[in-house]
Amino acid sequence: MHYDNDLILRLHRIAGQVNGVLRMMEEGRECQDVVTQLSAIRNATERVTVLMIGRYMAQCLREEGSQDPEAIERHIEEAVRMLVRSS
């Protein structure tokens, strides 16, 4: 699968957030501030996951074509499995 620059940039931003949280913890920042940042990281990773699954579905439908209902059903089931796994 080809991963576009948008997803890669989002993950770089998340990596920066994680490094920021580590610094906050090393500096002894307040627990509430750290938890707020961890929640932001969790939300950002969930958005990346959903975007990836949506793009996976779009790619599969383009490759398989909308002519094969069984193939479409398999891809939908796989996307649902990925969503459940990510939650």
N, C-alpha and C positions, 0 to 999 in steps of 0.2 A: 504494500500500500504506500502511496505517496503522501507524505505529511507536508502540508503547506506551511509557509512561513508564519502565518498567523498563529497556528498551534505552537510552533517552535518558540516564537516570541513570547507567547503566554506562559509557556513553561520556564523560559529564562526569567520572566518576571516573578514567577512563583519561587524559583530558586533564590532570587534576590530577597524575597520576603522571608524565606526560611533562614537565610543568613542573617537577616535583620533580627529575627526572633532570637537566634542564638546569641547575637551581640546583646540584645536586651537582657537575656537571662544572665549572661556573664557579667553585665553591669549591675545586676541585682534590681532591675526595674520591677514595678508593681505587678503582681499576679494578674490583676484585671487587664492591664495593658497587654501583657503577653497573651492572655486568653483571647482578647479581641483580635490580635494579629493572627493567632492560630485559626480562629473562626474564619477570618478573611482568606487564609490559605486554603482551608477546607472548601469554602465556597468557590474559589478560583479553580481548584482541581476538579470539582464537580462540573463546572461549566466546560472545562476542557474535555472531560469525559463525554459529556452529552454532545458536544460539537464533533468529537471524533466518531462517535457512534452514528450521528446523523450523516456525516460525510462517508462513513463506511457504507451505510444504506444507499446513499446516492450513487456511489461508485459501483456497488453490486448490481443495482438496478440498471445502470448504464451498460455494464459488462454483460449481464445476463439477458438484458432486454426485457421488456414487459410482456413478452409473448409466453413465457414459461411460468405458469402459476405455481408449480411445485417449487421451482427455484426461488421465486419471490417469497413463498411461505417459509422456506428454509432460512433465508436471509432475515426475515422478520423475527423468526424464532431465535436466531443467533443474536440479533440486536437486543431482544428482550433479555436473553441470558446475560449479555454484557451489562445491561442496565441494572439487573438484579444483583449481579456480582459487585457492581460499583457502589451499591447503596449500603 
